[in-house]
Amino acid sequence: MLTITDKARMVLHQQGAGGEKFLRILVKSGGCAGMTYDAEIDDKKLDGEKTVLTDGDIGIVSNEESIGFLKGLVIDYSDDLISAGFRFSNSSNESSCGCGASFTLSGFPTFDKGGATCGS
């Protein structure tokens, strides 16, 4: 379902993930293409969340509404000079916006809750 690259795993550890702290990934409506990934490190699950992946000592949790949108997701990290940071790519994407911050998945319904727009 999900893949974490070695580089992303290393940076997640540096940022405190592992052990009791996990990575939460949610999908929200917004952006130019319709949906965005939202991620944060936390140590308390919210109601309705469950663990969707354990990779070594890094756990990833998500809510029921987002889980279906995570299939094929690859979490990577780039340290290039222009736009260093985590990269969320998904082979199931039908399209993505020009800024790379949002996406559309082929064959999935629209996503109705929350969200942001590109540049926010």
Helices and strands as residue ranges (DSSP letters): E 2-4, H 6-14, E 22-30, E 34-42, E 49-55, E 58-63, H 64-67, E 73-78, E 85-90, E 93-96, E 103-105
